[in-house]
Amino acid sequence: MLLLAILIGTLVAGIGSVWLAAVLSLAMLARFTQHMLSLAAGALLATAFMHLLPEAFNSDAGAKELFALLLGGVVFFFLLDKAELWHHGHEHHQDHQDHQGHAGHDHGLAHTHDHGHHHHHHDHGRAGGGWAVLAGDSVHAFGDGIMIASAFVADMRLGVVAALAVLAHEVPHHMGDLVVLQQTSGTRRAALVKVSLAGTVTALGGLTGYLLVNSMADYLPYFLVLASSSFVYVALADLIPQLQKKLGLRETVSQIFWLLAGIALVTVVSGLAHGGH
């Protein structure tokens, strides 16, 4: 009975928050792509700095170890991006050589092909950001699952409150994830499926937490920091560079407003969730 309650609670929190975020994104902000990029960047940064990292540093884990893991995580996601770009560049170089062999030395054609390469290369860089978001989401979801399982083991009512709290504070964060994944996947449906699959890892965390509740609780701060590193990397390396272009005063103010709105939304919802908990 307890295990069933944990699995239901973790799935409702993990997948329910994704679907609720998708409905809200579609209803309110789907038409405003640039605004959503700003909102996503703010939500990812706030999730890391205002929610996950404070929770990790409030534990008994050493600050030096946690900072080292945060740095290592950011470097890991940087290298992941590099590997994706290098692999793609190598494949494209082969295609380019084959194309030149067939097409001769037509300078105009080569120039057009080169331009296509740079555009696609940038898009593939975003794909690396998409993988980083999914990896961070999965680690974060696993940690959430352990937390929910621990609450259910302590008290059934506390478990229900914890599951609802996780659902509530994940919604604004997942709105940001869906924007990033929609860019890399090309379609809203593909983005929803990918983030939903990452959300199911919450149930895996719940199962692990149920089986190893005492020993796994000690590792929770490290899961939180690792997830934070992916969100910080995606926000600073992938989203914010897309916003750093010369705009008029009105567009600039709008960007800053939506960035701050993303930060405020996550901070307020996370605070309410913790207050309820």
KOLKEVO-983756 format. One record per residue (C-alpha): x negated, y negated, z. Coordinates in steps of 0.5 Angstrom, whole numbers, plus 500, padded with zeros to 3 digits. Layout:
N
XYZ/...
//
This chain:
277
500500500/494495502/490497495/497496491/498489495/491487493/491489486/498485485/495479489/489479485/492480478/497474479/492470482/487471476/491472470/497468472/493462473/490462466/497463463/500457467/494453465/495455458/503452458/501446462/495445456/500446451/506442454/502436456/495435453/494439447/494434442/489430445/482434443/477428445/481427452/481434453/474435452/473430458/478433462/474440461/467437463/470433469/474440471/468444470/463440474/468439480/469446480/462447481/460441486/466440490/469447491/464453489/457450492/460447498/463454500/457458498/453453503/457453508/456461509/450464513/446464506/439460506/440454502/433455499/435462496/442459493/438453490/433458487/439462484/443455482/436453478/435461475/443461473/442454469/435457466/439464464/445460460/440456457/436462454/442465452/444459448/437460445/437467443/444466440/441460436/435464434/439470432/444466428/438462425/434468423/440471419/442464416/434464413/435471410/442468407/438462404/433466401/437470397/441464395/435461392/433467389/440467385/441460384/434458382/432451384/438447383/436441388/443439389/446446391/440447396/442440399/449442400/447449403/442446408/448441410/453447411/447450415/446444420/454444421/455451422/448451427/452446431/458450432/454456433/451453439/458452442/459459441/453460446/457455451/463459450/459466452/457462458/464460460/466467460/460470464/461464469/469466469/468473470/463472476/467467479/473471478/470477482/468473488/475471488/478478488/473480494/476473498/483475496/481483498/478480505/484476507/489482505/485487510/485482515/493480515/498481509/501474510/494471509/492475503/499472500/497465502/490467499/492469492/497463491/491459493/486462488/492461483/493454485/486451485/484455478/489452474/486445473/479449472/482454467/485448463/478446462/476453460/481454454/479447451/472450451/474457448/479454443/473450440/468457440/474462438/478457433/485459435/488458442/491465442/484468442/482463447/487465452/486472451/478472452/480467459/485472461/481478460/476474465/481473469/483481470/476481473/479478479/482485480/476489480/473484485/479486489/478493488/471492490/472488496/477493499/472499498/466495501/469489504/464488510/458489506/460485499/462479504/455478505/454477497/460472496/456466496/451468491/457470486/459463488/453459486/452464480/459462477/457454479/451455474/455457468/460451469/454446470/450448464/457448460/459441462/452438461/449442455/455443451/461438453/458432455/453431449/460431444/462425448/456421448/457418441/458410440/465408441/469402442/471399449/478402449/476410447/470409452/474407458/479413456/473418456/471416463/478416465/480423463/473425466/475422472/482425472/479432471/474431477/480428481/485434479/480440481/478436488/485435490/488441488/482445491/483441497/491442498/489450497/484450502/489446507/494451506/489457507/
//
